[in-house]
Amino acid sequence: MPLFADQLGRKLTMDAPPQRIISLVPSQTELLFDLDLGQQLVGLTKFCIHPQDKVATKTKVGGTKQLDIPLIRSLEPDLIIANKEENERGQIEQLMAEFPVYVTDVDDLEGALQMINGVGALTDRVQQAAMLTSQITRAFDRLKAESSSPLNVVYLIWRKPWMAAGKSTFIDDMLSRCGWQDALTVTRYPQLTEDMLRGVKPDVVLLSSEPYPFKEKHIQEIAEIIPQARVELVDGEMFSWYGSRLLQAPEYFIRLINRLK
């Protein structure tokens, strides 16, 4: 009986490739479709929006942090794919007591590639996963070749209160691969006052499209707090989705780098 380990080091045994999968993470849902596992995917969250035409037909099992456990039970999954950061620990532990749960833990590109290959091994898609990670690696190699000004960046993810992506996050790793420095020295997702925003003196403030949907009207709001900083709206999926969307991210980053030069 094959033995697998998730990214928390937990062991899972699977006597056959899973045929009824539930995904609790949007970026990993998209990955499953790109690994040709759409038929096996029986449930996903309401935040799983890609690919749009295909997720529309699937059962929604709640939000990433507010799962409908009875509904999940009724779908009789033989594999649930979750994430340490995006899902609520108590709910995932409850599911672990009843079903095989593969928990991912991704905070950099290397972890994302490991996750893709791990999901590929677990679902009998080893070759497809290896091809995908090879393509992603080549795309990021092209990004590395692009010159970028060493900018200090604040990446905002929330408003009222202001919240940003700090060190030890996947977003921080993506910023560094663009040649930029996260202006914050704290880890994870700190709340920031206006004085703190002014104090870090960023060259650029990036306003993410998710989880808070920043719009054009918020650019002026930030400009009044930090008038010396350039403010840009950015596609949050490119900076924070660590599945197959990573194929598209480097080209997006290159366009952004050139815009900020």
Phi and psi restraints in degrees (value plus and minus 20) as a CYANA .aco file:
   2 PRO   PHI     -79.7   -39.7
   2 PRO   PSI     120.0   160.0
   3 LEU   PHI    -133.9   -93.9
   3 LEU   PSI     110.6   150.6
   4 PHE   PHI    -144.0  -104.0
   4 PHE   PSI     133.8   173.8
   5 ALA   PHI    -142.0  -102.0
   5 ALA   PSI     112.3   152.3
   6 ASP   PHI    -103.6   -63.6
   6 ASP   PSI    -194.1  -154.1
   7 GLN   PHI     -99.8   -59.8
   7 GLN   PSI     -19.0    21.0
   8 LEU   PHI    -119.1   -79.1
   8 LEU   PSI     -19.8    20.2
   9 GLY   PHI      63.4   103.4
   9 GLY   PSI     -11.7    28.3
  10 ARG   PHI     -97.3   -57.3
  10 ARG   PSI     120.1   160.1
  11 LYS   PHI    -111.4   -71.4
  11 LYS   PSI     116.0   156.0
  12 LEU   PHI    -146.9  -106.9
  12 LEU   PSI     119.2   159.2
  13 THR   PHI    -131.6   -91.6
  13 THR   PSI     114.0   154.0
  14 MET   PHI    -149.2  -109.2
  14 MET   PSI     101.0   141.0
  15 ASP   PHI    -103.8   -63.8
  15 ASP   PSI     -28.9    11.1
  16 ALA   PHI    -181.3  -141.3
  16 ALA   PSI     137.7   177.7
  17 PRO   PHI     -77.2   -37.2
  17 PRO   PSI     118.3   158.3
  18 PRO   PHI     -85.2   -45.2
  18 PRO   PSI     122.0   162.0
  19 GLN   PHI    -135.2   -95.2
  19 GLN   PSI     -29.1    10.9
  20 ARG   PHI    -156.9  -116.9
  20 ARG   PSI      72.1   112.1
  21 ILE   PHI    -123.9   -83.9
  21 ILE   PSI     119.3   159.3
  22 ILE   PHI    -137.0   -97.0
  22 ILE   PSI     109.6   149.6
  23 SER   PHI    -129.2   -89.2
  23 SER   PSI     111.0   151.0
  24 LEU   PHI    -128.7   -88.7
  24 LEU   PSI      -5.6    34.4
  25 VAL   PHI    -157.8  -117.8
  25 VAL   PSI     104.0   144.0
  26 PRO   PHI     -75.0   -35.0
  26 PRO   PSI     -66.6   -26.6
  27 SER   PHI     -87.4   -47.4
  27 SER   PSI     -50.5   -10.5
  28 GLN   PHI    -100.2   -60.2
  28 GLN   PSI     -47.2    -7.2
  29 THR   PHI     -81.9   -41.9
  29 THR   PSI     -67.4   -27.4
  30 GLU   PHI     -79.7   -39.7
  30 GLU   PSI     -59.5   -19.5
  31 LEU   PHI     -79.9   -39.9
  31 LEU   PSI     -63.5   -23.5
  32 LEU   PHI     -81.3   -41.3
  32 LEU   PSI     -61.1   -21.1
  33 PHE   PHI     -83.8   -43.8
  33 PHE   PSI     -60.3   -20.3
  34 ASP   PHI     -92.1   -52.1
  34 ASP   PSI     -37.9     2.1
  35 LEU   PHI    -111.9   -71.9
  35 LEU   PSI      -6.5    33.5
  36 ASP   PHI      42.0    82.0
  36 ASP   PSI      25.2    65.2
  37 LEU   PHI    -136.6   -96.6
  37 LEU   PSI       0.5    40.5
  38 GLY   PHI     -79.5   -39.5
  38 GLY   PSI     -57.2   -17.2
  39 GLN   PHI     -86.8   -46.8
  39 GLN   PSI     -53.7   -13.7
  40 GLN   PHI    -101.6   -61.6
  40 GLN   PSI     -35.9     4.1
  41 LEU   PHI    -101.3   -61.3
  41 LEU   PSI      92.8   132.8
  42 VAL   PHI    -126.1   -86.1
  42 VAL   PSI     -34.9     5.1
  43 GLY   PHI    -174.8  -134.8
  43 GLY   PSI     129.4   169.4
  44 LEU   PHI    -176.3  -136.3
  44 LEU   PSI     155.4   195.4
  45 THR   PHI    -109.0   -69.0
  45 THR   PSI     146.3   186.3
  46 LYS   PHI     -89.4   -49.4
  46 LYS   PSI     -33.6     6.4
  47 PHE   PHI    -112.4   -72.4
  47 PHE   PSI     -21.4    18.6
  48 CYS   PHI    -101.4   -61.4
  48 CYS   PSI      80.5   120.5
  49 ILE   PHI    -131.5   -91.5
  49 ILE   PSI     -26.3    13.7
  50 HIS   PHI    -144.8  -104.8
  50 HIS   PSI     120.9   160.9
  51 PRO   PHI     -94.6   -54.6
  51 PRO   PSI     113.7   153.7
  52 GLN   PHI     -75.7   -35.7
  52 GLN   PSI     -64.3   -24.3
  53 ASP   PHI     -89.6   -49.6
  53 ASP   PSI     -46.8    -6.8
  54 LYS   PHI    -111.6   -71.6
  54 LYS   PSI     -55.8   -15.8
  55 VAL   PHI     -89.7   -49.7
  55 VAL   PSI     -43.1    -3.1
  56 ALA   PHI     -81.7   -41.7
  56 ALA   PSI     -45.8    -5.8
  57 THR   PHI    -110.6   -70.6
  57 THR   PSI     -24.5    15.5
  58 LYS   PHI    -116.3   -76.3
  58 LYS   PSI     133.3   173.3
  59 THR   PHI     -89.8   -49.8
  59 THR   PSI     110.9   150.9
  60 LYS   PHI    -112.9   -72.9
  60 LYS   PSI     106.2   146.2
  61 VAL   PHI    -125.8   -85.8
  61 VAL   PSI       5.2    45.2
  62 GLY   PHI      85.9   125.9
  62 GLY   PSI    -185.3  -145.3
  63 GLY   PHI    -111.5   -71.5
  63 GLY   PSI     152.1   192.1
  64 THR   PHI     -82.3   -42.3
  64 THR   PSI     -50.5   -10.5
  65 LYS   PHI    -132.1   -92.1
  65 LYS   PSI     -16.9    23.1
  66 GLN   PHI    -157.0  -117.0
  66 GLN   PSI      55.9    95.9
  67 LEU   PHI    -103.4   -63.4
  67 LEU   PSI     128.0   168.0
  68 ASP   PHI    -112.5   -72.5
  68 ASP   PSI      71.4   111.4
  69 ILE   PHI     -81.1   -41.1
  69 ILE   PSI     -66.1   -26.1
  70 PRO   PHI     -78.5   -38.5
  70 PRO   PSI     -58.5   -18.5
  71 LEU   PHI     -85.8   -45.8
  71 LEU   PSI     -61.4   -21.4
  72 ILE   PHI     -79.7   -39.7
  72 ILE   PSI     -64.0   -24.0
  73 ARG   PHI     -78.2   -38.2
  73 ARG   PSI     -61.6   -21.6
  74 SER   PHI     -86.1   -46.1
  74 SER   PSI     -42.9    -2.9
  75 LEU   PHI    -102.1   -62.1
  75 LEU   PSI     -30.3     9.7
  76 GLU   PHI      30.1    70.1
  76 GLU   PSI      37.6    77.6
  77 PRO   PHI     -89.7   -49.7
  77 PRO   PSI     126.7   166.7
  78 ASP   PHI    -123.8   -83.8
  78 ASP   PSI     -16.8    23.2
  79 LEU   PHI    -181.3  -141.3
  79 LEU   PSI     113.5   153.5
  80 ILE   PHI    -139.6   -99.6
  80 ILE   PSI     110.7   150.7
  81 ILE   PHI    -129.0   -89.0
  81 ILE   PSI      99.3   139.3
  82 ALA   PHI    -145.8  -105.8
  82 ALA   PSI     159.0   199.0
  83 ASN   PHI    -158.6  -118.6
  83 ASN   PSI     119.0   159.0
  84 LYS   PHI     -77.2   -37.2
  84 LYS   PSI     -61.5   -21.5
  85 GLU   PHI    -106.7   -66.7
  85 GLU   PSI     -58.4   -18.4
  86 GLU   PHI    -105.0   -65.0
  86 GLU   PSI     -40.5    -0.5
  87 ASN   PHI    -129.4   -89.4
  87 ASN   PSI     139.7   179.7
  88 GLU   PHI    -104.8   -64.8
  88 GLU   PSI     106.5   146.5
  89 ARG   PHI     -75.5   -35.5
  89 ARG   PSI     -66.9   -26.9
  90 GLY   PHI     -80.0   -40.0
  90 GLY   PSI     -61.2   -21.2
  91 GLN   PHI     -87.4   -47.4
  91 GLN   PSI     -60.0   -20.0
  92 ILE   PHI     -87.0   -47.0
  92 ILE   PSI     -59.7   -19.7
  93 GLU   PHI     -83.7   -43.7
  93 GLU   PSI     -55.3   -15.3
  94 GLN   PHI     -83.4   -43.4
  94 GLN   PSI     -62.9   -22.9
  95 LEU   PHI     -88.5   -48.5
  95 LEU   PSI     -55.5   -15.5
  96 MET   PHI     -79.7   -39.7
  96 MET   PSI     -49.9    -9.9
  97 ALA   PHI     -91.7   -51.7
  97 ALA   PSI     -34.9     5.1
  98 GLU   PHI    -140.3  -100.3
  98 GLU   PSI     -45.7    -5.7
  99 PHE   PHI    -158.0  -118.0
  99 PHE   PSI     138.8   178.8
 100 PRO   PHI     -87.5   -47.5
 100 PRO   PSI     101.4   141.4
 101 VAL   PHI    -142.0  -102.0
 101 VAL   PSI     103.0   143.0
 102 TYR   PHI    -121.4   -81.4
 102 TYR   PSI      93.5   133.5
 103 VAL   PHI    -122.0   -82.0
 103 VAL   PSI     105.5   145.5
 104 THR   PHI    -117.6   -77.6
 104 THR   PSI     137.2   177.2
 105 ASP   PHI    -167.7  -127.7
 105 ASP   PSI      77.3   117.3
 106 VAL   PHI    -141.3  -101.3
 106 VAL   PSI      99.5   139.5
 107 ASP   PHI    -150.8  -110.8
 107 ASP   PSI      -9.5    30.5
 108 ASP   PHI    -179.5  -139.5
 108 ASP   PSI     154.7   194.7
 109 LEU   PHI     -81.4   -41.4
 109 LEU   PSI     -61.7   -21.7
 110 GLU   PHI     -78.7   -38.7
 110 GLU   PSI     -62.2   -22.2
 111 GLY   PHI     -85.0   -45.0
 111 GLY   PSI     -55.3   -15.3
 112 ALA   PHI     -86.1   -46.1
 112 ALA   PSI     -63.3   -23.3
 113 LEU   PHI     -84.6   -44.6
 113 LEU   PSI     -59.6   -19.6
 114 GLN   PHI     -82.7   -42.7
 114 GLN   PSI     -61.7   -21.7
 115 MET   PHI     -81.6   -41.6
 115 MET   PSI     -65.8   -25.8
 116 ILE   PHI     -81.0   -41.0
 116 ILE   PSI     -65.5   -25.5
 117 ASN   PHI     -86.4   -46.4
 117 ASN   PSI     -56.0   -16.0
 118 GLY   PHI     -85.3   -45.3
 118 GLY   PSI     -64.1   -24.1
 119 VAL   PHI     -84.4   -44.4
 119 VAL   PSI     -58.4   -18.4
 120 GLY   PHI     -81.1   -41.1
 120 GLY   PSI     -62.7   -22.7
 121 ALA   PHI     -85.8   -45.8
 121 ALA   PSI     -60.3   -20.3
 122 LEU   PHI     -88.3   -48.3
 122 LEU   PSI     -49.7    -9.7
 123 THR   PHI    -129.4   -89.4
 123 THR   PSI      -7.1    32.9
 124 ASP   PHI      44.1    84.1
 124 ASP   PSI      20.2    60.2
 125 ARG   PHI    -148.4  -108.4
 125 ARG   PSI      21.1    61.1
 126 VAL   PHI     -79.4   -39.4
 126 VAL   PSI     -67.4   -27.4
 127 GLN   PHI     -85.6   -45.6
 127 GLN   PSI     -64.3   -24.3
 128 GLN   PHI     -83.6   -43.6
 128 GLN   PSI     -59.9   -19.9
 129 ALA   PHI     -86.5   -46.5
 129 ALA   PSI     -61.0   -21.0
 130 ALA   PHI     -84.0   -44.0
 130 ALA   PSI     -59.5   -19.5
 131 MET   PHI     -85.1   -45.1
 131 MET   PSI     -61.7   -21.7
 132 LEU   PHI     -84.7   -44.7
 132 LEU   PSI     -66.7   -26.7
 133 THR   PHI     -86.1   -46.1
 133 THR   PSI     -51.8   -11.8
 134 SER   PHI     -86.6   -46.6
 134 SER   PSI     -61.9   -21.9
 135 GLN   PHI     -85.5   -45.5
 135 GLN   PSI     -60.9   -20.9
 136 ILE   PHI     -84.0   -44.0
 136 ILE   PSI     -63.2   -23.2
 137 THR   PHI     -79.9   -39.9
 137 THR   PSI     -64.5   -24.5
 138 ARG   PHI     -84.2   -44.2
 138 ARG   PSI     -58.2   -18.2
 139 ALA   PHI     -84.4   -44.4
 139 ALA   PSI     -60.3   -20.3
 140 PHE   PHI     -94.0   -54.0
 140 PHE   PSI     -46.5    -6.5
 141 ASP   PHI     -84.3   -44.3
 141 ASP   PSI     -57.4   -17.4
 142 ARG   PHI     -86.4   -46.4
 142 ARG   PSI     -57.9   -17.9
 143 LEU   PHI     -82.1   -42.1
 143 LEU   PSI     -60.6   -20.6
 144 LYS   PHI     -79.6   -39.6
 144 LYS   PSI     -51.0   -11.0
 145 ALA   PHI     -96.4   -56.4
 145 ALA   PSI     -32.6     7.4
 146 GLU   PHI    -101.9   -61.9
 146 GLU   PSI     111.2   151.2
 147 SER   PHI     -97.8   -57.8
 147 SER   PSI     123.5   163.5
 148 SER   PHI    -161.7  -121.7
 148 SER   PSI     121.9   161.9
 149 SER   PHI     -86.4   -46.4
 149 SER   PSI     119.5   159.5
 150 PRO   PHI     -95.1   -55.1
 150 PRO   PSI      62.2   102.2
 151 LEU   PHI    -110.1   -70.1
 151 LEU   PSI     124.8   164.8
 152 ASN   PHI    -109.5   -69.5
 152 ASN   PSI     103.8   143.8
 153 VAL   PHI    -143.2  -103.2
 153 VAL   PSI     118.4   158.4
 154 VAL   PHI    -129.8   -89.8
 154 VAL   PSI     106.9   146.9
 155 TYR   PHI    -130.0   -90.0
 155 TYR   PSI      86.1   126.1
 156 LEU   PHI    -110.3   -70.3
 156 LEU   PSI     115.6   155.6
 157 ILE   PHI    -137.2   -97.2
 157 ILE   PSI     -29.7    10.3
 158 TRP   PHI    -172.3  -132.3
 158 TRP   PSI     137.5   177.5
 159 ARG   PHI    -151.4  -111.4
 159 ARG   PSI     119.1   159.1
 160 LYS   PHI      36.1    76.1
 160 LYS   PSI      51.7    91.7
 161 PRO   PHI    -105.2   -65.2
 161 PRO   PSI     140.8   180.8
 162 TRP   PHI     -83.4   -43.4
 162 TRP   PSI     112.6   152.6
 163 MET   PHI    -154.6  -114.6
 163 MET   PSI     126.0   166.0
 164 ALA   PHI    -153.2  -113.2
 164 ALA   PSI     143.2   183.2
 165 ALA   PHI    -106.8   -66.8
 165 ALA   PSI     102.5   142.5
 166 GLY   PHI    -122.4   -82.4
 166 GLY   PSI    -177.9  -137.9
 167 LYS   PHI     -87.0   -47.0
 167 LYS   PSI     143.2   183.2
 168 SER   PHI      41.9    81.9
 168 SER   PSI      12.4    52.4
 169 THR   PHI    -143.6  -103.6
 169 THR   PSI     139.7   179.7
 170 PHE   PHI     -81.5   -41.5
 170 PHE   PSI     -58.4   -18.4
 171 ILE   PHI     -81.5   -41.5
 171 ILE   PSI     -62.2   -22.2
 172 ASP   PHI     -79.3   -39.3
 172 ASP   PSI     -60.1   -20.1
 173 ASP   PHI     -84.6   -44.6
 173 ASP   PSI     -60.2   -20.2
 174 MET   PHI     -85.3   -45.3
 174 MET   PSI     -59.8   -19.8
 175 LEU   PHI     -79.9   -39.9
 175 LEU   PSI     -64.1   -24.1
 176 SER   PHI     -85.8   -45.8
 176 SER   PSI     -51.7   -11.7
 177 ARG   PHI     -93.5   -53.5
 177 ARG   PSI     -36.5     3.5
 178 CYS   PHI    -104.8   -64.8
 178 CYS   PSI     -24.4    15.6
 179 GLY   PHI      69.9   109.9
 179 GLY   PSI      -8.7    31.3
 180 TRP   PHI    -124.0   -84.0
 180 TRP   PSI     143.4   183.4
 181 GLN   PHI    -134.1   -94.1
 181 GLN   PSI     106.8   146.8
 182 ASP   PHI     -84.1   -44.1
 182 ASP   PSI     102.5   142.5
 183 ALA   PHI     -88.4   -48.4
 183 ALA   PSI     -37.3     2.7
 184 LEU   PHI    -108.8   -68.8
 184 LEU   PSI     123.9   163.9
 185 THR   PHI    -121.3   -81.3
 185 THR   PSI     -29.1    10.9
 186 VAL   PHI    -104.8   -64.8
 186 VAL   PSI     142.7   182.7
 187 THR   PHI    -117.6   -77.6
 187 THR   PSI     146.0   186.0
 188 ARG   PHI      42.0    82.0
 188 ARG   PSI    -148.7  -108.7
 189 TYR   PHI    -147.5  -107.5
 189 TYR   PSI      59.3    99.3
 190 PRO   PHI     -94.4   -54.4
 190 PRO   PSI     130.6   170.6
 191 GLN   PHI    -102.7   -62.7
 191 GLN   PSI     122.5   162.5
 192 LEU   PHI    -148.1  -108.1
 192 LEU   PSI     117.5   157.5
 193 THR   PHI    -106.2   -66.2
 193 THR   PSI     149.2   189.2
 194 GLU   PHI     -83.0   -43.0
 194 GLU   PSI     -56.5   -16.5
 195 ASP   PHI     -84.3   -44.3
 195 ASP   PSI     -58.0   -18.0
 196 MET   PHI     -87.2   -47.2
 196 MET   PSI     -59.4   -19.4
 197 LEU   PHI     -81.1   -41.1
 197 LEU   PSI     -63.5   -23.5
 198 ARG   PHI     -85.9   -45.9
 198 ARG   PSI     -56.5   -16.5
 199 GLY   PHI     -87.2   -47.2
 199 GLY   PSI     -50.7   -10.7
 200 VAL   PHI    -100.4   -60.4
 200 VAL   PSI     -31.4     8.6
 201 LYS   PHI      29.6    69.6
 201 LYS   PSI      39.5    79.5
 202 PRO   PHI     -92.2   -52.2
 202 PRO   PSI     130.0   170.0
 203 ASP   PHI     -96.0   -56.0
 203 ASP   PSI     -55.4   -15.4
 204 VAL   PHI    -157.7  -117.7
 204 VAL   PSI     120.7   160.7
 205 VAL   PHI    -136.0   -96.0
 205 VAL   PSI     103.1   143.1
 206 LEU   PHI    -121.3   -81.3
 206 LEU   PSI     106.3   146.3
 207 LEU   PHI    -123.1   -83.1
 207 LEU   PSI      93.7   133.7
 208 SER   PHI     -98.5   -58.5
 208 SER   PSI     130.3   170.3
 209 SER   PHI     -97.9   -57.9
 209 SER   PSI     -30.2     9.8
 210 GLU   PHI    -174.5  -134.5
 210 GLU   PSI     134.0   174.0
 211 PRO   PHI     -92.8   -52.8
 211 PRO   PSI     -45.2    -5.2
 212 TYR   PHI    -106.1   -66.1
 212 TYR   PSI     111.7   151.7
 213 PRO   PHI    -103.2   -63.2
 213 PRO   PSI      55.3    95.3
 214 PHE   PHI     -80.2   -40.2
 214 PHE   PSI     122.2   162.2
 215 LYS   PHI    -147.9  -107.9
 215 LYS   PSI     157.6   197.6
 216 GLU   PHI     -73.8   -33.8
 216 GLU   PSI     -57.6   -17.6
 217 LYS   PHI     -82.6   -42.6
 217 LYS   PSI     -42.2    -2.2
 218 HIS   PHI    -102.9   -62.9
 218 HIS   PSI     -35.0     5.0
 219 ILE   PHI     -80.9   -40.9
 219 ILE   PSI     -66.2   -26.2
 220 GLN   PHI     -86.0   -46.0
 220 GLN   PSI     -54.5   -14.5
 221 GLU   PHI     -80.1   -40.1
 221 GLU   PSI     -64.8   -24.8
 222 ILE   PHI     -91.1   -51.1
 222 ILE   PSI     -58.7   -18.7
 223 ALA   PHI     -80.7   -40.7
 223 ALA   PSI     -50.7   -10.7
 224 GLU   PHI     -93.9   -53.9
 224 GLU   PSI     -47.4    -7.4
 225 ILE   PHI    -101.7   -61.7
 225 ILE   PSI     -63.4   -23.4
 226 ILE   PHI    -147.4  -107.4
 226 ILE   PSI      57.3    97.3
 227 PRO   PHI     -83.1   -43.1
 227 PRO   PSI     -42.6    -2.6
 228 GLN   PHI    -102.0   -62.0
 228 GLN   PSI     -31.3     8.7
 229 ALA   PHI    -113.1   -73.1
 229 ALA   PSI     125.9   165.9
 230 ARG   PHI    -102.9   -62.9
 230 ARG   PSI     119.3   159.3
 231 VAL   PHI    -139.2   -99.2
 231 VAL   PSI     108.8   148.8
 232 GLU   PHI    -153.0  -113.0
 232 GLU   PSI     118.0   158.0
 233 LEU   PHI    -100.3   -60.3
 233 LEU   PSI     117.1   157.1
 234 VAL   PHI    -153.8  -113.8
 234 VAL   PSI     138.2   178.2
 235 ASP   PHI     -99.1   -59.1
 235 ASP   PSI      87.3   127.3
 236 GLY   PHI     -83.0   -43.0
 236 GLY   PSI     -47.5    -7.5
 237 GLU   PHI     -83.7   -43.7
 237 GLU   PSI     -54.9   -14.9
 238 MET   PHI     -88.1   -48.1
 238 MET   PSI     -51.0   -11.0
 239 PHE   PHI    -111.4   -71.4
 239 PHE   PSI     -40.0     0.0
 240 SER   PHI    -147.4  -107.4
 240 SER   PSI     -30.2     9.8
 241 TRP   PHI    -108.0   -68.0
 241 TRP   PSI     101.6   141.6
 242 TYR   PHI    -130.0   -90.0
 242 TYR   PSI       6.0    46.0
 243 GLY   PHI    -123.9   -83.9
 243 GLY   PSI    -158.3  -118.3
 244 SER   PHI     -89.0   -49.0
 244 SER   PSI     -34.1     5.9
 245 ARG   PHI     -83.9   -43.9
 245 ARG   PSI     -36.9     3.1
 246 LEU   PHI     -79.6   -39.6
 246 LEU   PSI     -41.1    -1.1
 247 LEU   PHI     -82.2   -42.2
 247 LEU   PSI     -55.1   -15.1
 248 GLN   PHI    -108.0   -68.0
 248 GLN   PSI     -42.3    -2.3
 249 ALA   PHI     -81.6   -41.6
 249 ALA   PSI     -67.4   -27.4
 250 PRO   PHI     -77.9   -37.9
 250 PRO   PSI     -61.0   -21.0
 251 GLU   PHI     -84.9   -44.9
 251 GLU   PSI     -58.8   -18.8
 252 TYR   PHI     -83.1   -43.1
 252 TYR   PSI     -64.1   -24.1
 253 PHE   PHI     -82.1   -42.1
 253 PHE   PSI     -60.0   -20.0
 254 ILE   PHI     -81.7   -41.7
 254 ILE   PSI     -62.7   -22.7
 255 ARG   PHI     -83.7   -43.7
 255 ARG   PSI     -59.4   -19.4
 256 LEU   PHI     -87.7   -47.7
 256 LEU   PSI     -62.0   -22.0
 257 ILE   PHI     -77.1   -37.1
 257 ILE   PSI     -66.7   -26.7
 258 ASN   PHI     -86.3   -46.3
 258 ASN   PSI     -53.4   -13.4
 259 ARG   PHI     -89.2   -49.2
 259 ARG   PSI     -51.7   -11.7
 260 LEU   PHI    -110.8   -70.8
 260 LEU   PSI     -23.9    16.1
